């Protein structure tokens, strides 16, 4: 019986050694192939109209079709613009901008350009740009990056907004 166990143990030992040496190389090689074929990113976000002039998205906010958005990258050391990519929102107010290459050493932001909606074309302060990290060297497996929503502000608040904003104030006072 001992003779039968020795070859079994030897087989397991050989398999364990093989796995220890070859598995990391296979995983590393697969990772390199993925990185080599992944030469870009898709930046996705939404553009809204702050219909209540609240300064943020509310249940009364609407999403803008046809809004123009630009993704701009700048050198972290000099601040000089290195590249830009343009996009337009679809009927749901969502944009998808294809961005080429890695931008690990750059600061990239989605920036509002224009709104096609009359009466809602003024950029909302603090919501006119959103930073996006465009590198594969950050632990995110997907090549899709999500930007915070960008917003324009309506010239005049819609009817019913006062009630909505009071509700927010009541909640704030309770907390």
C-alpha positions as a LaTeX table, in Angstrom:
\begin{tabular}{lrrr}
\hline
Residue & $x$ (\AA) & $y$ (\AA) & $z$ (\AA) \\
\hline
Unk1 & 0.00 & 0.00 & 0.00 \\
Unk2 & 2.88 & 2.36 & 0.73 \\
Unk3 & 4.17 & 1.86 & $-2.80$ \\
Unk4 & 0.82 & 3.04 & $-4.24$ \\
Unk5 & 0.80 & 6.15 & $-2.05$ \\
Unk6 & 4.28 & 7.31 & $-3.03$ \\
Unk7 & 3.53 & 7.78 & $-6.74$ \\
Unk8 & 0.26 & 9.50 & $-5.79$ \\
Unk9 & 2.12 & 11.85 & $-3.44$ \\
Unk10 & 4.82 & 12.43 & $-6.07$ \\
Unk11 & 2.15 & 13.24 & $-8.67$ \\
Unk12 & 0.55 & 15.77 & $-6.32$ \\
Unk13 & 3.92 & 17.31 & $-5.54$ \\
Unk14 & 4.78 & 17.67 & $-9.22$ \\
Unk15 & 1.35 & 19.21 & $-9.91$ \\
Unk16 & 1.74 & 21.65 & $-7.01$ \\
Unk17 & 5.20 & 22.73 & $-8.18$ \\
Unk18 & 3.95 & 23.13 & $-11.76$ \\
Unk19 & 1.03 & 25.23 & $-10.59$ \\
Unk20 & 3.30 & 27.38 & $-8.43$ \\
Unk21 & 5.57 & 28.17 & $-11.39$ \\
Unk22 & 3.25 & 28.25 & $-14.38$ \\
Unk23 & $-0.02$ & 29.66 & $-13.02$ \\
Unk24 & 1.37 & 33.13 & $-12.16$ \\
Unk25 & 3.01 & 33.33 & $-15.60$ \\
Unk26 & $-0.25$ & 32.39 & $-17.31$ \\
Unk27 & $-2.24$ & 34.95 & $-15.31$ \\
Unk28 & 0.37 & 37.65 & $-15.93$ \\
Unk29 & 0.44 & 36.85 & $-19.61$ \\
Unk30 & $-3.34$ & 37.03 & $-19.84$ \\
Unk31 & $-3.31$ & 40.39 & $-18.06$ \\
Unk32 & $-0.73$ & 41.76 & $-20.51$ \\
Unk33 & $-2.78$ & 40.61 & $-23.51$ \\
Unk34 & $-5.87$ & 42.34 & $-22.10$ \\
Unk35 & $-3.93$ & 45.56 & $-21.48$ \\
Unk36 & $-2.45$ & 45.45 & $-24.98$ \\
Unk37 & $-5.87$ & 45.10 & $-26.61$ \\
Unk38 & $-7.51$ & 47.70 & $-24.32$ \\
Unk39 & $-6.39$ & 51.00 & $-25.77$ \\
Unk40 & $-9.22$ & 53.23 & $-24.64$ \\
Unk41 & $-12.15$ & 54.00 & $-22.39$ \\
Unk42 & $-15.79$ & 54.99 & $-22.64$ \\
Unk43 & $-16.77$ & 57.86 & $-20.37$ \\
Unk44 & $-20.48$ & 57.90 & $-19.55$ \\
Unk45 & $-22.52$ & 60.51 & $-17.74$ \\
Unk46 & $-25.79$ & 62.42 & $-17.81$ \\
Unk47 & $-26.74$ & 66.05 & $-18.29$ \\
Unk48 & $-29.71$ & 67.45 & $-16.40$ \\
Unk49 & $-31.71$ & 70.66 & $-16.19$ \\
Unk50 & $-32.11$ & 71.96 & $-12.64$ \\
Unk51 & $-35.74$ & 72.97 & $-13.13$ \\
Unk52 & $-36.14$ & 74.08 & $-9.50$ \\
Unk53 & $-32.89$ & 76.04 & $-9.27$ \\
Unk54 & $-32.00$ & 73.91 & $-6.25$ \\
Unk55 & $-28.34$ & 73.45 & $-7.16$ \\
Unk56 & $-28.67$ & 69.67 & $-7.45$ \\
Unk57 & $-30.80$ & 66.97 & $-9.08$ \\
Unk58 & $-34.33$ & 66.68 & $-7.72$ \\
Unk59 & $-37.35$ & 64.57 & $-8.73$ \\
Unk60 & $-38.41$ & 67.52 & $-10.92$ \\
Unk61 & $-35.08$ & 67.65 & $-12.80$ \\
Unk62 & $-35.24$ & 66.74 & $-16.47$ \\
Unk63 & $-32.49$ & 65.25 & $-18.63$ \\
Unk64 & $-31.33$ & 67.11 & $-21.72$ \\
Unk65 & $-31.09$ & 65.51 & $-25.15$ \\
Unk66 & $-28.60$ & 67.10 & $-27.54$ \\
Unk67 & $-26.40$ & 68.72 & $-24.88$ \\
Unk68 & $-22.75$ & 68.99 & $-25.91$ \\
Unk69 & $-20.08$ & 67.68 & $-23.54$ \\
Unk70 & $-16.31$ & 67.68 & $-23.93$ \\
Unk71 & $-13.82$ & 65.46 & $-22.16$ \\
Unk72 & $-10.58$ & 67.39 & $-21.61$ \\
Unk73 & $-7.29$ & 66.06 & $-20.30$ \\
Unk74 & $-4.50$ & 68.27 & $-18.97$ \\
Unk75 & $-0.93$ & 67.60 & $-17.91$ \\
Unk76 & $-0.69$ & 67.29 & $-14.13$ \\
Unk77 & 2.66 & 69.09 & $-14.12$ \\
Unk78 & 2.11 & 71.98 & $-16.55$ \\
Unk79 & $-1.70$ & 72.22 & $-16.74$ \\
Unk80 & $-1.50$ & 72.36 & $-20.53$ \\
Unk81 & $-4.33$ & 70.70 & $-22.45$ \\
Unk82 & $-3.13$ & 67.41 & $-23.90$ \\
Unk83 & $-6.31$ & 66.23 & $-25.66$ \\
Unk84 & $-10.07$ & 66.58 & $-25.86$ \\
Unk85 & $-12.95$ & 64.42 & $-27.06$ \\
Unk86 & $-16.49$ & 65.64 & $-27.82$ \\
Unk87 & $-19.83$ & 63.99 & $-27.22$ \\
Unk88 & $-23.57$ & 64.69 & $-27.38$ \\
Unk89 & $-26.31$ & 63.38 & $-25.10$ \\
Unk90 & $-28.98$ & 61.01 & $-26.39$ \\
Unk91 & $-32.72$ & 61.31 & $-25.68$ \\
Unk92 & $-32.18$ & 60.11 & $-22.09$ \\
Unk93 & $-29.59$ & 62.84 & $-21.44$ \\
Unk94 & $-26.76$ & 60.28 & $-21.45$ \\
Unk95 & $-23.46$ & 60.75 & $-23.25$ \\
Unk96 & $-20.85$ & 58.12 & $-24.09$ \\
Unk97 & $-17.50$ & 59.53 & $-25.12$ \\
Unk98 & $-14.85$ & 57.21 & $-26.56$ \\
Unk99 & $-11.42$ & 58.17 & $-25.26$ \\
Unk100 & $-8.24$ & 56.81 & $-26.81$ \\
Unk101 & $-5.27$ & 55.55 & $-24.81$ \\
Unk102 & $-4.18$ & 55.79 & $-21.19$ \\
Unk103 & $-4.21$ & 59.12 & $-19.38$ \\
Unk104 & $-2.66$ & 58.05 & $-16.07$ \\
Unk105 & $-0.49$ & 61.14 & $-15.70$ \\
Unk106 & $-3.18$ & 63.61 & $-16.72$ \\
Unk107 & $-6.20$ & 65.21 & $-15.08$ \\
Unk108 & $-9.29$ & 64.50 & $-17.17$ \\
Unk109 & $-12.72$ & 66.08 & $-16.76$ \\
Unk110 & $-16.08$ & 65.94 & $-18.50$ \\
Unk111 & $-17.10$ & 69.56 & $-19.11$ \\
Unk112 & $-20.40$ & 71.07 & $-20.23$ \\
Unk113 & $-20.23$ & 72.89 & $-23.55$ \\
Unk114 & $-23.83$ & 73.83 & $-24.45$ \\
Unk115 & $-27.50$ & 73.09 & $-23.96$ \\
Unk116 & $-30.08$ & 73.10 & $-26.76$ \\
Unk117 & $-32.87$ & 73.89 & $-24.27$ \\
Unk118 & $-33.92$ & 77.53 & $-24.22$ \\
Unk119 & $-34.46$ & 78.68 & $-20.67$ \\
Unk120 & $-32.05$ & 76.04 & $-19.35$ \\
Unk121 & $-28.69$ & 76.94 & $-20.87$ \\
Unk122 & $-26.78$ & 78.50 & $-17.95$ \\
Unk123 & $-24.28$ & 76.09 & $-16.39$ \\
Unk124 & $-24.99$ & 75.14 & $-12.81$ \\
Unk125 & $-22.12$ & 76.27 & $-10.61$ \\
Unk126 & $-20.26$ & 73.30 & $-9.19$ \\
Unk127 & $-21.92$ & 70.91 & $-11.64$ \\
Unk128 & $-20.30$ & 72.13 & $-14.86$ \\
Unk129 & $-17.44$ & 69.61 & $-14.74$ \\
Unk130 & $-16.71$ & 66.15 & $-13.35$ \\
Unk131 & $-13.32$ & 64.50 & $-12.93$ \\
Unk132 & $-12.74$ & 61.07 & $-14.46$ \\
Unk133 & $-9.75$ & 58.76 & $-13.95$ \\
Unk134 & $-8.64$ & 57.22 & $-17.24$ \\
Unk135 & $-6.09$ & 54.56 & $-16.41$ \\
Unk136 & $-6.06$ & 50.79 & $-16.15$ \\
Unk137 & $-3.63$ & 51.14 & $-13.25$ \\
Unk138 & $-6.31$ & 51.72 & $-10.61$ \\
Unk139 & $-7.91$ & 48.34 & $-9.95$ \\
Unk140 & $-10.99$ & 48.89 & $-12.13$ \\
Unk141 & $-11.38$ & 46.00 & $-14.56$ \\
Unk142 & $-13.91$ & 47.69 & $-16.84$ \\
Unk143 & $-12.99$ & 50.21 & $-19.52$ \\
Unk144 & $-16.21$ & 52.14 & $-18.82$ \\
Unk145 & $-15.83$ & 55.15 & $-16.56$ \\
Unk146 & $-18.76$ & 57.00 & $-15.02$ \\
Unk147 & $-18.76$ & 60.75 & $-14.50$ \\
Unk148 & $-20.98$ & 62.57 & $-12.03$ \\
Unk149 & $-24.04$ & 64.23 & $-13.58$ \\
Unk150 & $-23.49$ & 67.65 & $-15.13$ \\
Unk151 & $-26.13$ & 70.34 & $-14.94$ \\
Unk152 & $-27.62$ & 73.43 & $-16.46$ \\
Unk153 & $-29.91$ & 75.72 & $-14.50$ \\
Unk154 & $-33.32$ & 76.90 & $-15.62$ \\
Unk155 & $-33.83$ & 80.67 & $-15.85$ \\
Unk156 & $-37.08$ & 80.51 & $-13.85$ \\
Unk157 & $-38.06$ & 77.71 & $-11.47$ \\
Unk158 & $-41.04$ & 75.55 & $-12.42$ \\
Unk159 & $-44.32$ & 75.71 & $-10.53$ \\
Unk160 & $-44.38$ & 73.31 & $-7.60$ \\
Unk161 & $-40.68$ & 73.67 & $-6.87$ \\
Unk162 & $-41.26$ & 75.75 & $-3.75$ \\
Unk163 & $-43.11$ & 72.82 & $-2.16$ \\
Unk164 & $-40.36$ & 70.42 & $-3.13$ \\
Unk165 & $-37.65$ & 72.65 & $-1.69$ \\
Unk166 & $-39.65$ & 73.07 & 1.55 \\
Unk167 & $-39.69$ & 69.28 & 1.85 \\
Unk168 & $-35.89$ & 69.28 & 1.62 \\
Unk169 & $-35.68$ & 72.01 & 4.28 \\
Unk170 & $-37.95$ & 70.06 & 6.63 \\
Unk171 & $-35.75$ & 67.00 & 6.24 \\
Unk172 & $-32.64$ & 69.10 & 6.89 \\
Unk173 & $-34.15$ & 70.53 & 10.10 \\
Unk174 & $-35.04$ & 67.04 & 11.36 \\
Unk175 & $-31.50$ & 65.72 & 10.96 \\
\hline
\end{tabular}
